[in-house]
């Protein structure tokens, strides 16, 4: 019995530091994973009203890695992201037109309605994703806040739209889908100035004699 107790004591002395190190490493991994999730969530929250920004897109593409755990909450986040990602690949295609013909009023209205519907669904999917992520991190946010709580100055939105419009138009020109319109404007012609008329009167000869 004494020998067994001695053996167990020796094992405890040897295994104790090893177990302590393993526990410390486990705690560090859990902490790092929590920090990575927190950073990703905050990135998506701060850019949720600017979804075409590179920062927002990068954060979305990191979800499968950061939330790859086996917990139910992590799986719920990945499932919400999968549904959102599938929706993002269904952006409405612009109706094709022959040559440089513009869309008819009916085509333009229908296309605009599809884009607005797609955008509305995108907001719903993103809100659901953020809600699942918040639950995974034990944050408590109302869905209305997640959906409409972002603030973006009007000037930023207008600048972003104008830049997108310029890039899209240039791409269509480079691909030969559109041409740059050129308008030739005729300037009013001015009357040519008439040359001065010569005096028909002959100069009278001078009768004065030269003086010495």
PyMOL commands that place a pseudoatom at each C-alpha (Angstrom):
pseudoatom trace, name=CA, resn=UNK, resi=1, chain=A, elem=C, hetatm=0, pos=[0.000, 0.000, 0.000]
pseudoatom trace, name=CA, resn=UNK, resi=2, chain=A, elem=C, hetatm=0, pos=[2.836, 2.335, 0.837]
pseudoatom trace, name=CA, resn=UNK, resi=3, chain=A, elem=C, hetatm=0, pos=[4.468, 1.543, -2.488]
pseudoatom trace, name=CA, resn=UNK, resi=4, chain=A, elem=C, hetatm=0, pos=[1.240, 2.372, -4.376]
pseudoatom trace, name=CA, resn=UNK, resi=5, chain=A, elem=C, hetatm=0, pos=[0.845, 5.701, -2.608]
pseudoatom trace, name=CA, resn=UNK, resi=6, chain=A, elem=C, hetatm=0, pos=[4.440, 6.569, -3.347]
pseudoatom trace, name=CA, resn=UNK, resi=7, chain=A, elem=C, hetatm=0, pos=[3.938, 5.699, -7.000]
pseudoatom trace, name=CA, resn=UNK, resi=8, chain=A, elem=C, hetatm=0, pos=[0.808, 7.855, -7.241]
pseudoatom trace, name=CA, resn=UNK, resi=9, chain=A, elem=C, hetatm=0, pos=[2.623, 10.711, -5.556]
pseudoatom trace, name=CA, resn=UNK, resi=10, chain=A, elem=C, hetatm=0, pos=[5.443, 10.509, -8.068]
pseudoatom trace, name=CA, resn=UNK, resi=11, chain=A, elem=C, hetatm=0, pos=[2.969, 10.426, -10.976]
pseudoatom trace, name=CA, resn=UNK, resi=12, chain=A, elem=C, hetatm=0, pos=[1.142, 13.468, -9.575]
pseudoatom trace, name=CA, resn=UNK, resi=13, chain=A, elem=C, hetatm=0, pos=[4.395, 15.388, -9.185]
pseudoatom trace, name=CA, resn=UNK, resi=14, chain=A, elem=C, hetatm=0, pos=[5.424, 14.611, -12.777]
pseudoatom trace, name=CA, resn=UNK, resi=15, chain=A, elem=C, hetatm=0, pos=[1.983, 15.007, -14.395]
pseudoatom trace, name=CA, resn=UNK, resi=16, chain=A, elem=C, hetatm=0, pos=[1.005, 18.126, -12.474]
pseudoatom trace, name=CA, resn=UNK, resi=17, chain=A, elem=C, hetatm=0, pos=[3.143, 20.622, -14.419]
pseudoatom trace, name=CA, resn=UNK, resi=18, chain=A, elem=C, hetatm=0, pos=[2.301, 18.907, -17.706]
pseudoatom trace, name=CA, resn=UNK, resi=19, chain=A, elem=C, hetatm=0, pos=[-1.426, 19.137, -17.033]
pseudoatom trace, name=CA, resn=UNK, resi=20, chain=A, elem=C, hetatm=0, pos=[-1.035, 22.745, -15.936]
pseudoatom trace, name=CA, resn=UNK, resi=21, chain=A, elem=C, hetatm=0, pos=[0.711, 23.599, -19.206]
pseudoatom trace, name=CA, resn=UNK, resi=22, chain=A, elem=C, hetatm=0, pos=[-1.955, 21.822, -21.266]
pseudoatom trace, name=CA, resn=UNK, resi=23, chain=A, elem=C, hetatm=0, pos=[-4.728, 23.594, -19.389]
pseudoatom trace, name=CA, resn=UNK, resi=24, chain=A, elem=C, hetatm=0, pos=[-2.969, 26.939, -19.927]
pseudoatom trace, name=CA, resn=UNK, resi=25, chain=A, elem=C, hetatm=0, pos=[-2.668, 26.260, -23.663]
pseudoatom trace, name=CA, resn=UNK, resi=26, chain=A, elem=C, hetatm=0, pos=[-6.355, 25.322, -23.802]
pseudoatom trace, name=CA, resn=UNK, resi=27, chain=A, elem=C, hetatm=0, pos=[-7.316, 28.554, -22.064]
pseudoatom trace, name=CA, resn=UNK, resi=28, chain=A, elem=C, hetatm=0, pos=[-5.166, 30.556, -24.505]
pseudoatom trace, name=CA, resn=UNK, resi=29, chain=A, elem=C, hetatm=0, pos=[-6.795, 28.877, -27.539]
pseudoatom trace, name=CA, resn=UNK, resi=30, chain=A, elem=C, hetatm=0, pos=[-10.260, 29.576, -26.154]
pseudoatom trace, name=CA, resn=UNK, resi=31, chain=A, elem=C, hetatm=0, pos=[-9.329, 33.210, -25.470]
pseudoatom trace, name=CA, resn=UNK, resi=32, chain=A, elem=C, hetatm=0, pos=[-7.813, 33.714, -28.937]
pseudoatom trace, name=CA, resn=UNK, resi=33, chain=A, elem=C, hetatm=0, pos=[-10.838, 32.143, -30.610]
pseudoatom trace, name=CA, resn=UNK, resi=34, chain=A, elem=C, hetatm=0, pos=[-13.152, 34.395, -28.621]
pseudoatom trace, name=CA, resn=UNK, resi=35, chain=A, elem=C, hetatm=0, pos=[-11.130, 37.466, -29.600]
pseudoatom trace, name=CA, resn=UNK, resi=36, chain=A, elem=C, hetatm=0, pos=[-11.148, 36.476, -33.295]
pseudoatom trace, name=CA, resn=UNK, resi=37, chain=A, elem=C, hetatm=0, pos=[-14.940, 36.029, -33.213]
pseudoatom trace, name=CA, resn=UNK, resi=38, chain=A, elem=C, hetatm=0, pos=[-15.351, 39.344, -31.434]
pseudoatom trace, name=CA, resn=UNK, resi=39, chain=A, elem=C, hetatm=0, pos=[-13.211, 41.223, -33.981]
pseudoatom trace, name=CA, resn=UNK, resi=40, chain=A, elem=C, hetatm=0, pos=[-15.063, 39.624, -36.915]
pseudoatom trace, name=CA, resn=UNK, resi=41, chain=A, elem=C, hetatm=0, pos=[-18.464, 40.461, -35.418]
pseudoatom trace, name=CA, resn=UNK, resi=42, chain=A, elem=C, hetatm=0, pos=[-17.487, 44.070, -34.741]
pseudoatom trace, name=CA, resn=UNK, resi=43, chain=A, elem=C, hetatm=0, pos=[-16.151, 44.408, -38.288]
pseudoatom trace, name=CA, resn=UNK, resi=44, chain=A, elem=C, hetatm=0, pos=[-19.442, 43.234, -39.781]
pseudoatom trace, name=CA, resn=UNK, resi=45, chain=A, elem=C, hetatm=0, pos=[-21.402, 45.463, -37.419]
pseudoatom trace, name=CA, resn=UNK, resi=46, chain=A, elem=C, hetatm=0, pos=[-19.386, 48.566, -38.317]
pseudoatom trace, name=CA, resn=UNK, resi=47, chain=A, elem=C, hetatm=0, pos=[-19.598, 47.902, -42.074]
pseudoatom trace, name=CA, resn=UNK, resi=48, chain=A, elem=C, hetatm=0, pos=[-23.126, 46.508, -42.337]
pseudoatom trace, name=CA, resn=UNK, resi=49, chain=A, elem=C, hetatm=0, pos=[-24.246, 49.660, -44.153]
pseudoatom trace, name=CA, resn=UNK, resi=50, chain=A, elem=C, hetatm=0, pos=[-21.285, 49.484, -46.564]
pseudoatom trace, name=CA, resn=UNK, resi=51, chain=A, elem=C, hetatm=0, pos=[-21.492, 45.913, -47.785]
pseudoatom trace, name=CA, resn=UNK, resi=52, chain=A, elem=C, hetatm=0, pos=[-19.351, 46.297, -50.882]
pseudoatom trace, name=CA, resn=UNK, resi=53, chain=A, elem=C, hetatm=0, pos=[-16.341, 47.459, -48.872]
pseudoatom trace, name=CA, resn=UNK, resi=54, chain=A, elem=C, hetatm=0, pos=[-13.331, 45.167, -48.962]
pseudoatom trace, name=CA, resn=UNK, resi=55, chain=A, elem=C, hetatm=0, pos=[-13.254, 44.995, -45.162]
pseudoatom trace, name=CA, resn=UNK, resi=56, chain=A, elem=C, hetatm=0, pos=[-16.844, 43.718, -45.023]
pseudoatom trace, name=CA, resn=UNK, resi=57, chain=A, elem=C, hetatm=0, pos=[-16.306, 41.101, -47.724]
pseudoatom trace, name=CA, resn=UNK, resi=58, chain=A, elem=C, hetatm=0, pos=[-13.136, 39.798, -46.075]
pseudoatom trace, name=CA, resn=UNK, resi=59, chain=A, elem=C, hetatm=0, pos=[-14.937, 39.429, -42.756]
pseudoatom trace, name=CA, resn=UNK, resi=60, chain=A, elem=C, hetatm=0, pos=[-17.722, 37.425, -44.398]
pseudoatom trace, name=CA, resn=UNK, resi=61, chain=A, elem=C, hetatm=0, pos=[-15.243, 35.056, -46.022]
pseudoatom trace, name=CA, resn=UNK, resi=62, chain=A, elem=C, hetatm=0, pos=[-13.587, 34.382, -42.650]
pseudoatom trace, name=CA, resn=UNK, resi=63, chain=A, elem=C, hetatm=0, pos=[-16.767, 33.128, -40.991]
pseudoatom trace, name=CA, resn=UNK, resi=64, chain=A, elem=C, hetatm=0, pos=[-16.266, 29.491, -42.032]
pseudoatom trace, name=CA, resn=UNK, resi=65, chain=A, elem=C, hetatm=0, pos=[-12.823, 29.514, -40.382]
pseudoatom trace, name=CA, resn=UNK, resi=66, chain=A, elem=C, hetatm=0, pos=[-13.494, 31.538, -37.232]
pseudoatom trace, name=CA, resn=UNK, resi=67, chain=A, elem=C, hetatm=0, pos=[-16.821, 29.828, -36.425]
pseudoatom trace, name=CA, resn=UNK, resi=68, chain=A, elem=C, hetatm=0, pos=[-15.690, 26.292, -37.235]
pseudoatom trace, name=CA, resn=UNK, resi=69, chain=A, elem=C, hetatm=0, pos=[-16.378, 24.965, -33.738]
pseudoatom trace, name=CA, resn=UNK, resi=70, chain=A, elem=C, hetatm=0, pos=[-18.707, 22.095, -32.900]
pseudoatom trace, name=CA, resn=UNK, resi=71, chain=A, elem=C, hetatm=0, pos=[-21.037, 24.026, -30.646]
pseudoatom trace, name=CA, resn=UNK, resi=72, chain=A, elem=C, hetatm=0, pos=[-24.639, 24.590, -31.671]
pseudoatom trace, name=CA, resn=UNK, resi=73, chain=A, elem=C, hetatm=0, pos=[-24.154, 28.345, -31.679]
pseudoatom trace, name=CA, resn=UNK, resi=74, chain=A, elem=C, hetatm=0, pos=[-21.184, 28.150, -34.057]
pseudoatom trace, name=CA, resn=UNK, resi=75, chain=A, elem=C, hetatm=0, pos=[-23.088, 25.816, -36.366]
pseudoatom trace, name=CA, resn=UNK, resi=76, chain=A, elem=C, hetatm=0, pos=[-26.046, 28.213, -36.360]
pseudoatom trace, name=CA, resn=UNK, resi=77, chain=A, elem=C, hetatm=0, pos=[-23.724, 31.037, -37.463]
pseudoatom trace, name=CA, resn=UNK, resi=78, chain=A, elem=C, hetatm=0, pos=[-22.255, 28.963, -40.313]
pseudoatom trace, name=CA, resn=UNK, resi=79, chain=A, elem=C, hetatm=0, pos=[-25.740, 27.925, -41.481]
pseudoatom trace, name=CA, resn=UNK, resi=80, chain=A, elem=C, hetatm=0, pos=[-26.937, 31.546, -41.472]
pseudoatom trace, name=CA, resn=UNK, resi=81, chain=A, elem=C, hetatm=0, pos=[-23.864, 32.555, -43.479]
pseudoatom trace, name=CA, resn=UNK, resi=82, chain=A, elem=C, hetatm=0, pos=[-24.440, 29.729, -45.987]
pseudoatom trace, name=CA, resn=UNK, resi=83, chain=A, elem=C, hetatm=0, pos=[-27.984, 30.953, -46.635]
pseudoatom trace, name=CA, resn=UNK, resi=84, chain=A, elem=C, hetatm=0, pos=[-26.792, 34.536, -46.992]
pseudoatom trace, name=CA, resn=UNK, resi=85, chain=A, elem=C, hetatm=0, pos=[-23.953, 33.528, -49.326]
pseudoatom trace, name=CA, resn=UNK, resi=86, chain=A, elem=C, hetatm=0, pos=[-26.329, 31.553, -51.555]
pseudoatom trace, name=CA, resn=UNK, resi=87, chain=A, elem=C, hetatm=0, pos=[-28.565, 34.604, -51.807]
pseudoatom trace, name=CA, resn=UNK, resi=88, chain=A, elem=C, hetatm=0, pos=[-25.642, 36.873, -52.729]
pseudoatom trace, name=CA, resn=UNK, resi=89, chain=A, elem=C, hetatm=0, pos=[-25.040, 34.749, -55.833]
pseudoatom trace, name=CA, resn=UNK, resi=90, chain=A, elem=C, hetatm=0, pos=[-28.548, 35.455, -57.131]
pseudoatom trace, name=CA, resn=UNK, resi=91, chain=A, elem=C, hetatm=0, pos=[-28.133, 39.144, -58.015]
pseudoatom trace, name=CA, resn=UNK, resi=92, chain=A, elem=C, hetatm=0, pos=[-30.663, 40.085, -60.737]
pseudoatom trace, name=CA, resn=UNK, resi=93, chain=A, elem=C, hetatm=0, pos=[-29.198, 40.137, -64.234]
pseudoatom trace, name=CA, resn=UNK, resi=94, chain=A, elem=C, hetatm=0, pos=[-29.794, 43.241, -66.321]
pseudoatom trace, name=CA, resn=UNK, resi=95, chain=A, elem=C, hetatm=0, pos=[-31.982, 42.545, -69.374]
pseudoatom trace, name=CA, resn=UNK, resi=96, chain=A, elem=C, hetatm=0, pos=[-29.956, 42.386, -72.571]
pseudoatom trace, name=CA, resn=UNK, resi=97, chain=A, elem=C, hetatm=0, pos=[-30.576, 44.887, -75.351]
pseudoatom trace, name=CA, resn=UNK, resi=98, chain=A, elem=C, hetatm=0, pos=[-29.466, 44.957, -78.954]
pseudoatom trace, name=CA, resn=UNK, resi=99, chain=A, elem=C, hetatm=0, pos=[-26.715, 47.381, -79.805]
pseudoatom trace, name=CA, resn=UNK, resi=100, chain=A, elem=C, hetatm=0, pos=[-26.843, 50.621, -77.875]
pseudoatom trace, name=CA, resn=UNK, resi=101, chain=A, elem=C, hetatm=0, pos=[-30.594, 50.488, -77.385]
pseudoatom trace, name=CA, resn=UNK, resi=102, chain=A, elem=C, hetatm=0, pos=[-31.682, 51.482, -73.909]
pseudoatom trace, name=CA, resn=UNK, resi=103, chain=A, elem=C, hetatm=0, pos=[-34.095, 49.527, -71.751]
pseudoatom trace, name=CA, resn=UNK, resi=104, chain=A, elem=C, hetatm=0, pos=[-37.733, 50.297, -72.262]
pseudoatom trace, name=CA, resn=UNK, resi=105, chain=A, elem=C, hetatm=0, pos=[-39.598, 51.942, -69.436]
pseudoatom trace, name=CA, resn=UNK, resi=106, chain=A, elem=C, hetatm=0, pos=[-41.309, 48.653, -68.529]
pseudoatom trace, name=CA, resn=UNK, resi=107, chain=A, elem=C, hetatm=0, pos=[-37.992, 46.740, -68.545]
pseudoatom trace, name=CA, resn=UNK, resi=108, chain=A, elem=C, hetatm=0, pos=[-36.280, 49.375, -66.421]
pseudoatom trace, name=CA, resn=UNK, resi=109, chain=A, elem=C, hetatm=0, pos=[-39.148, 49.376, -63.898]
pseudoatom trace, name=CA, resn=UNK, resi=110, chain=A, elem=C, hetatm=0, pos=[-39.171, 45.576, -63.638]
pseudoatom trace, name=CA, resn=UNK, resi=111, chain=A, elem=C, hetatm=0, pos=[-35.392, 45.428, -63.245]
pseudoatom trace, name=CA, resn=UNK, resi=112, chain=A, elem=C, hetatm=0, pos=[-35.442, 48.123, -60.566]
pseudoatom trace, name=CA, resn=UNK, resi=113, chain=A, elem=C, hetatm=0, pos=[-38.129, 46.214, -58.654]
pseudoatom trace, name=CA, resn=UNK, resi=114, chain=A, elem=C, hetatm=0, pos=[-36.043, 43.008, -58.751]
pseudoatom trace, name=CA, resn=UNK, resi=115, chain=A, elem=C, hetatm=0, pos=[-32.983, 44.853, -57.467]
pseudoatom trace, name=CA, resn=UNK, resi=116, chain=A, elem=C, hetatm=0, pos=[-34.926, 46.414, -54.609]
pseudoatom trace, name=CA, resn=UNK, resi=117, chain=A, elem=C, hetatm=0, pos=[-36.419, 43.027, -53.659]
pseudoatom trace, name=CA, resn=UNK, resi=118, chain=A, elem=C, hetatm=0, pos=[-32.968, 41.438, -53.743]
pseudoatom trace, name=CA, resn=UNK, resi=119, chain=A, elem=C, hetatm=0, pos=[-31.532, 44.212, -51.581]
pseudoatom trace, name=CA, resn=UNK, resi=120, chain=A, elem=C, hetatm=0, pos=[-34.342, 43.858, -49.052]
pseudoatom trace, name=CA, resn=UNK, resi=121, chain=A, elem=C, hetatm=0, pos=[-33.763, 40.112, -48.750]
pseudoatom trace, name=CA, resn=UNK, resi=122, chain=A, elem=C, hetatm=0, pos=[-30.030, 40.705, -48.389]
pseudoatom trace, name=CA, resn=UNK, resi=123, chain=A, elem=C, hetatm=0, pos=[-30.715, 42.931, -45.406]
pseudoatom trace, name=CA, resn=UNK, resi=124, chain=A, elem=C, hetatm=0, pos=[-32.882, 40.236, -43.823]
pseudoatom trace, name=CA, resn=UNK, resi=125, chain=A, elem=C, hetatm=0, pos=[-30.220, 37.552, -44.311]
pseudoatom trace, name=CA, resn=UNK, resi=126, chain=A, elem=C, hetatm=0, pos=[-27.459, 39.791, -42.944]
pseudoatom trace, name=CA, resn=UNK, resi=127, chain=A, elem=C, hetatm=0, pos=[-29.574, 40.726, -39.925]
pseudoatom trace, name=CA, resn=UNK, resi=128, chain=A, elem=C, hetatm=0, pos=[-30.188, 37.041, -39.193]
pseudoatom trace, name=CA, resn=UNK, resi=129, chain=A, elem=C, hetatm=0, pos=[-26.466, 36.308, -39.498]
pseudoatom trace, name=CA, resn=UNK, resi=130, chain=A, elem=C, hetatm=0, pos=[-25.532, 39.120, -37.109]
pseudoatom trace, name=CA, resn=UNK, resi=131, chain=A, elem=C, hetatm=0, pos=[-28.188, 37.938, -34.659]
pseudoatom trace, name=CA, resn=UNK, resi=132, chain=A, elem=C, hetatm=0, pos=[-26.716, 34.401, -34.619]
pseudoatom trace, name=CA, resn=UNK, resi=133, chain=A, elem=C, hetatm=0, pos=[-23.217, 35.788, -34.159]
pseudoatom trace, name=CA, resn=UNK, resi=134, chain=A, elem=C, hetatm=0, pos=[-24.339, 38.019, -31.296]
pseudoatom trace, name=CA, resn=UNK, resi=135, chain=A, elem=C, hetatm=0, pos=[-25.966, 35.026, -29.583]
pseudoatom trace, name=CA, resn=UNK, resi=136, chain=A, elem=C, hetatm=0, pos=[-22.749, 33.028, -30.008]
pseudoatom trace, name=CA, resn=UNK, resi=137, chain=A, elem=C, hetatm=0, pos=[-20.797, 35.800, -28.251]
pseudoatom trace, name=CA, resn=UNK, resi=138, chain=A, elem=C, hetatm=0, pos=[-23.462, 36.334, -25.569]
pseudoatom trace, name=CA, resn=UNK, resi=139, chain=A, elem=C, hetatm=0, pos=[-24.344, 39.795, -26.855]
pseudoatom trace, name=CA, resn=UNK, resi=140, chain=A, elem=C, hetatm=0, pos=[-27.944, 40.911, -26.660]
pseudoatom trace, name=CA, resn=UNK, resi=141, chain=A, elem=C, hetatm=0, pos=[-29.114, 43.101, -29.539]
pseudoatom trace, name=CA, resn=UNK, resi=142, chain=A, elem=C, hetatm=0, pos=[-32.575, 43.772, -30.860]
pseudoatom trace, name=CA, resn=UNK, resi=143, chain=A, elem=C, hetatm=0, pos=[-33.011, 42.784, -34.519]
pseudoatom trace, name=CA, resn=UNK, resi=144, chain=A, elem=C, hetatm=0, pos=[-34.310, 46.258, -35.329]
pseudoatom trace, name=CA, resn=UNK, resi=145, chain=A, elem=C, hetatm=0, pos=[-31.028, 47.701, -34.061]
pseudoatom trace, name=CA, resn=UNK, resi=146, chain=A, elem=C, hetatm=0, pos=[-29.027, 45.213, -36.120]
pseudoatom trace, name=CA, resn=UNK, resi=147, chain=A, elem=C, hetatm=0, pos=[-31.061, 46.062, -39.200]
pseudoatom trace, name=CA, resn=UNK, resi=148, chain=A, elem=C, hetatm=0, pos=[-31.409, 49.837, -38.973]
pseudoatom trace, name=CA, resn=UNK, resi=149, chain=A, elem=C, hetatm=0, pos=[-28.958, 50.961, -36.332]
pseudoatom trace, name=CA, resn=UNK, resi=150, chain=A, elem=C, hetatm=0, pos=[-26.065, 51.729, -38.676]
pseudoatom trace, name=CA, resn=UNK, resi=151, chain=A, elem=C, hetatm=0, pos=[-25.242, 55.339, -39.499]
pseudoatom trace, name=CA, resn=UNK, resi=152, chain=A, elem=C, hetatm=0, pos=[-23.762, 56.443, -42.793]
pseudoatom trace, name=CA, resn=UNK, resi=153, chain=A, elem=C, hetatm=0, pos=[-23.572, 60.117, -43.854]
pseudoatom trace, name=CA, resn=UNK, resi=154, chain=A, elem=C, hetatm=0, pos=[-25.530, 60.921, -46.989]
pseudoatom trace, name=CA, resn=UNK, resi=155, chain=A, elem=C, hetatm=0, pos=[-22.405, 62.238, -48.677]
pseudoatom trace, name=CA, resn=UNK, resi=156, chain=A, elem=C, hetatm=0, pos=[-20.633, 58.894, -48.248]
pseudoatom trace, name=CA, resn=UNK, resi=157, chain=A, elem=C, hetatm=0, pos=[-23.538, 57.051, -49.821]
pseudoatom trace, name=CA, resn=UNK, resi=158, chain=A, elem=C, hetatm=0, pos=[-23.678, 59.417, -52.783]
pseudoatom trace, name=CA, resn=UNK, resi=159, chain=A, elem=C, hetatm=0, pos=[-19.917, 59.171, -53.335]
pseudoatom trace, name=CA, resn=UNK, resi=160, chain=A, elem=C, hetatm=0, pos=[-20.029, 55.382, -53.205]
pseudoatom trace, name=CA, resn=UNK, resi=161, chain=A, elem=C, hetatm=0, pos=[-22.901, 55.280, -55.707]
pseudoatom trace, name=CA, resn=UNK, resi=162, chain=A, elem=C, hetatm=0, pos=[-21.157, 57.676, -58.092]
pseudoatom trace, name=CA, resn=UNK, resi=163, chain=A, elem=C, hetatm=0, pos=[-17.913, 55.687, -57.970]
pseudoatom trace, name=CA, resn=UNK, resi=164, chain=A, elem=C, hetatm=0, pos=[-19.792, 52.466, -58.629]
pseudoatom trace, name=CA, resn=UNK, resi=165, chain=A, elem=C, hetatm=0, pos=[-21.643, 54.061, -61.551]
pseudoatom trace, name=CA, resn=UNK, resi=166, chain=A, elem=C, hetatm=0, pos=[-18.409, 55.366, -63.070]
pseudoatom trace, name=CA, resn=UNK, resi=167, chain=A, elem=C, hetatm=0, pos=[-16.631, 52.011, -62.743]
pseudoatom trace, name=CA, resn=UNK, resi=168, chain=A, elem=C, hetatm=0, pos=[-19.555, 50.118, -64.231]
pseudoatom trace, name=CA, resn=UNK, resi=169, chain=A, elem=C, hetatm=0, pos=[-19.877, 52.531, -67.152]
pseudoatom trace, name=CA, resn=UNK, resi=170, chain=A, elem=C, hetatm=0, pos=[-16.147, 52.354, -67.912]
pseudoatom trace, name=CA, resn=UNK, resi=171, chain=A, elem=C, hetatm=0, pos=[-16.208, 48.562, -67.876]
pseudoatom trace, name=CA, resn=UNK, resi=172, chain=A, elem=C, hetatm=0, pos=[-19.108, 48.520, -70.339]
pseudoatom trace, name=CA, resn=UNK, resi=173, chain=A, elem=C, hetatm=0, pos=[-17.194, 50.911, -72.623]
pseudoatom trace, name=CA, resn=UNK, resi=174, chain=A, elem=C, hetatm=0, pos=[-14.009, 48.815, -72.476]
pseudoatom trace, name=CA, resn=UNK, resi=175, chain=A, elem=C, hetatm=0, pos=[-15.968, 45.634, -73.217]
pseudoatom trace, name=CA, resn=UNK, resi=176, chain=A, elem=C, hetatm=0, pos=[-17.580, 47.264, -76.239]
pseudoatom trace, name=CA, resn=UNK, resi=177, chain=A, elem=C, hetatm=0, pos=[-21.057, 47.072, -74.742]
pseudoatom trace, name=CA, resn=UNK, resi=178, chain=A, elem=C, hetatm=0, pos=[-21.476, 50.818, -74.832]
pseudoatom trace, name=CA, resn=UNK, resi=179, chain=A, elem=C, hetatm=0, pos=[-19.955, 53.692, -76.719]
pseudoatom trace, name=CA, resn=UNK, resi=180, chain=A, elem=C, hetatm=0, pos=[-19.086, 57.141, -75.494]
pseudoatom trace, name=CA, resn=UNK, resi=181, chain=A, elem=C, hetatm=0, pos=[-21.716, 59.567, -76.853]
pseudoatom trace, name=CA, resn=UNK, resi=182, chain=A, elem=C, hetatm=0, pos=[-20.283, 62.444, -78.843]
pseudoatom trace, name=CA, resn=UNK, resi=183, chain=A, elem=C, hetatm=0, pos=[-22.392, 65.476, -79.772]
pseudoatom trace, name=CA, resn=UNK, resi=184, chain=A, elem=C, hetatm=0, pos=[-21.129, 67.829, -82.455]
pseudoatom trace, name=CA, resn=UNK, resi=185, chain=A, elem=C, hetatm=0, pos=[-22.290, 71.350, -81.830]
pseudoatom trace, name=CA, resn=UNK, resi=186, chain=A, elem=C, hetatm=0, pos=[-22.165, 73.910, -84.670]
pseudoatom trace, name=CA, resn=UNK, resi=187, chain=A, elem=C, hetatm=0, pos=[-21.029, 77.314, -83.599]
pseudoatom trace, name=CA, resn=UNK, resi=188, chain=A, elem=C, hetatm=0, pos=[-22.768, 80.305, -85.250]
pseudoatom trace, name=CA, resn=UNK, resi=189, chain=A, elem=C, hetatm=0, pos=[-20.730, 81.649, -88.160]
pseudoatom trace, name=CA, resn=UNK, resi=190, chain=A, elem=C, hetatm=0, pos=[-19.618, 85.247, -87.892]
pseudoatom trace, name=CA, resn=UNK, resi=191, chain=A, elem=C, hetatm=0, pos=[-19.705, 87.550, -90.905]
pseudoatom trace, name=CA, resn=UNK, resi=192, chain=A, elem=C, hetatm=0, pos=[-16.352, 88.024, -92.533]
pseudoatom trace, name=CA, resn=UNK, resi=193, chain=A, elem=C, hetatm=0, pos=[-15.031, 91.496, -92.111]
pseudoatom trace, name=CA, resn=UNK, resi=194, chain=A, elem=C, hetatm=0, pos=[-15.116, 93.449, -95.368]
pseudoatom trace, name=CA, resn=UNK, resi=195, chain=A, elem=C, hetatm=0, pos=[-11.829, 95.039, -96.477]
pseudoatom trace, name=CA, resn=UNK, resi=196, chain=A, elem=C, hetatm=0, pos=[-11.766, 98.827, -96.146]
pseudoatom trace, name=CA, resn=UNK, resi=197, chain=A, elem=C, hetatm=0, pos=[-12.955, 100.635, -99.268]
pseudoatom trace, name=CA, resn=UNK, resi=198, chain=A, elem=C, hetatm=0, pos=[-10.427, 102.728, -101.162]
pseudoatom trace, name=CA, resn=UNK, resi=199, chain=A, elem=C, hetatm=0, pos=[-11.089, 106.430, -101.536]
pseudoatom trace, name=CA, resn=UNK, resi=200, chain=A, elem=C, hetatm=0, pos=[-12.015, 107.040, -105.193]
pseudoatom trace, name=CA, resn=UNK, resi=201, chain=A, elem=C, hetatm=0, pos=[-11.247, 110.701, -104.978]
pseudoatom trace, name=CA, resn=UNK, resi=202, chain=A, elem=C, hetatm=0, pos=[-7.918, 111.621, -106.519]
pseudoatom trace, name=CA, resn=UNK, resi=203, chain=A, elem=C, hetatm=0, pos=[-5.653, 113.564, -104.358]
pseudoatom trace, name=CA, resn=UNK, resi=204, chain=A, elem=C, hetatm=0, pos=[-5.307, 117.203, -105.581]
pseudoatom trace, name=CA, resn=UNK, resi=205, chain=A, elem=C, hetatm=0, pos=[-1.739, 118.149, -106.558]
pseudoatom trace, name=CA, resn=UNK, resi=206, chain=A, elem=C, hetatm=0, pos=[-0.136, 120.536, -104.184]
pseudoatom trace, name=CA, resn=UNK, resi=207, chain=A, elem=C, hetatm=0, pos=[0.567, 124.035, -105.745]
pseudoatom trace, name=CA, resn=UNK, resi=208, chain=A, elem=C, hetatm=0, pos=[2.880, 125.084, -102.989]
pseudoatom trace, name=CA, resn=UNK, resi=209, chain=A, elem=C, hetatm=0, pos=[6.495, 125.550, -103.946]
pseudoatom trace, name=CA, resn=UNK, resi=210, chain=A, elem=C, hetatm=0, pos=[9.137, 124.228, -101.733]
pseudoatom trace, name=CA, resn=UNK, resi=211, chain=A, elem=C, hetatm=0, pos=[10.762, 126.866, -99.624]
pseudoatom trace, name=CA, resn=UNK, resi=212, chain=A, elem=C, hetatm=0, pos=[14.525, 127.264, -99.411]
for i in range(1, 212): cmd.bond("trace and resi %d" % i, "trace and resi %d" % (i + 1))
show_as sticks, trace
zoom trace
